[in-house]
Each structure stands twice: as structure tokens, then as C-alpha cells.
């Protein structure tokens, strides 16, 4: 690298190629993913997606997923939005991560199938409005590189207003 009169470093063509080569690992490799997401049903988009290749995930109790919690991710984004004064951000406006539809993609070890866990909002709708289940499936399939045969599983944990209950951690 060469340094200019202002102390700024510049790469040469060989160094530039090396940097570009190191970035290749960040491209989506098309492999199936596991992870977490939130669902903006009004705009039919996923956001706050955190994912990893399914073959890199560790199985715990027969299921593999990303090692991040919705709660931790939301808190971090909430603090960032507050620090920036980003009043338009959902992370700024909403303090409770459980009040936005969310879910998690798992790989089930026993069946070798991907399962998308969501709350009853998926079947019951939100504020009297039904979820477009086909569009939702398409979003999940595309975002997580899943085949058509993944399963949707409705579980109370991902219901609006529900989160980790302390009862599960009592001794």
C-alpha cells in the first residue's frame, strides 16, 4: 500500500484483487439457511433477518438454528436507533420485540426438514386482517433459500406479546 501526502493509504492493483477475493466468502452461496426474522405484514416484507448456513448451525435438542435471540437483536437495534435519534425506525418506536410478528427457521434433525416457527398471527391474522400465506411462504423460501417442502409450525412462543417465560428457567 502506498500512503499519500494526507496519510491516506491506497491499494495497488494486486492488493485490490486480494481484497476482492476475500469478499467472495460473503456472497450468498445459495445454501439453505436457518435464522430469525420479523414480518411486516402491511408491506409483506421480512426485516431484522439474521441467518446462517444450515450446515454450519449446531443441533440442540434435535433442532438447528442460529445462535441469536430475537430479544437480544431487538435491544441492540433499539439502542442504535435511539442513539441516532431515528424516530422513523420501528426499532425506535417499538420497545417490545414481541409486539411485531416474528419467527425462527429451524432444521429438524429427525426429519431433515426445515421448519418455520411462527405465532398464531399466521393463522388468525393481525388486527382482523388475514396473512397472505402464499406470499409469506415465498418470502421465507427466497430469504432462507429453502425448498418448497418446508413446514410452517404455529407455536405460542411466537405469538404477539409472548416471549421467553421465566417459568422455563426455574429450577
VENKA-V92410 format. One line per field, one symbol per residue. phi: phi as a letter, one per 40 degrees, with the letter a starting at -180 (. if undefined). Layout:
phi: ???
//
This chain:
phi: .bbcccgccbcccccccccccccdcccccgccbbibabbcccbfbcagcbaaddcbcccbfgbbaccbbddcccdcccccccccgccccdcccbcbcccbdaaabbbcccbfbcbbcbccdcccgbfgbcccccccdcdcdccbfcccccbcbcaddcccgbacccccbcc
//
